[in-house]
Amino acid sequence: DADVTQTPRNRITKTGKRIMLECSQTKGHDRMYWYRQDPGLGLRLIYYSFDVKDINKGEISDGYSVSRQAQAKFSLSLESAIPNQTALYFCATSLASGSYNEQFFGPGTRLTVL
Amino acid sequence: AQTVTQSQPEMSVQEAETVTLSCTYDTSENNYYLFWYKQPPSRQMILVIRQEAYKQQNATENRFSVNFQKAAKSFSLKISDSQLGDTAMYFCAFKERGGADGLTFGKGTHLIIQP
């Protein structure tokens, strides 16, 4: 089984809809991240969390919110989706004391907002 | 804030050739990590190689090696004996050592290996 899973893998929604992307991990890592990938722009950080009680904004947090329900679960919400939020979304995890602070990525969720 | 620049949006080489992907970065930090990630059409992000800034020796992983020039803030990736399976997007990424936030990525280089 994959260590970092994301659901759904693909989602098409309409402008104005609320949508939640979910991430789960079995690696026992304390840190979790959400990134967004757009063609030609690389990956950009949306939010990150050190533990259940700690949530931090990243470079592009506007229009998004997150919830760390447990150490293993980190959800990303779009309260009112808009077309320019169409992108590939990645969840990642790392161990605070890990070597290189290496991040492990989920398989990604492709979101299309019509 | 750190920035990472990949100046080659796309590269194409013949199978078995050697190819070098460029990456430069800007930071005021002295202790940090650098990474190269591969993203094949499956879209999975795969770590290829990593380097600690305080280590002068260049990292090597099988056919993949880096040329790390700390003073020049340059971190290029060399792929030897390129294979068709190396076709992918390649991203250079930076992380401050001990920093709690995420990776800073470049915009990527699309590498195509021609048969």
Interface residues (C-beta under 8 A of the other chain):
Chain A: R31 Y33 Y35 G40 L41 G42 L43 R44 L45 Y48 F50 N56 G58 L88 F90 A92 A96 Y100 N101 E102 Q103 F105 P107 G108 R110
Chain B: V4 P9 Y33 F35 R43 Q44 M45 L47 R50 E52 F91 K95 R97 G98 G99 A100 D101 G102 L103 T104 F105 G106 K107 G108
